[in-house]
Amino acid sequence: MKINESQRVGGVNPYTRAQGAKPGAGAGGKGKVDEVQISSAAKELLGAKNSEEYRKRIEELKQQVSAGTYHVEAGKIADKLLPYFK
């Protein structure tokens, strides 16, 4: 059983046509420009990241974890996970 004729092996390659295409050569020759917009809430969170309270709390948590005194309440975790499983 022949799957391909010997003269047609590699005869159809859709990638060869795409190699000549230039990015942004679409309608009118103008390329699209990617754009990112950061919401005001995200900017606020970025500002809070540098605050002293944030750094202090992170240090406290690091010390508790390294000392083995950090306690996780399973009930609180279950309460937060429950809506995802419903």
Secondary structure, 3 states (H helix, E strand, C coil): CCCCCCCCCCCCCHHHHHHCCCCCCCHHHCCCCCCCCCCHHHHHHHHHHCCHHHHHHHHHHHHHHHHCCCCCCHHHHHHHHHHHHC
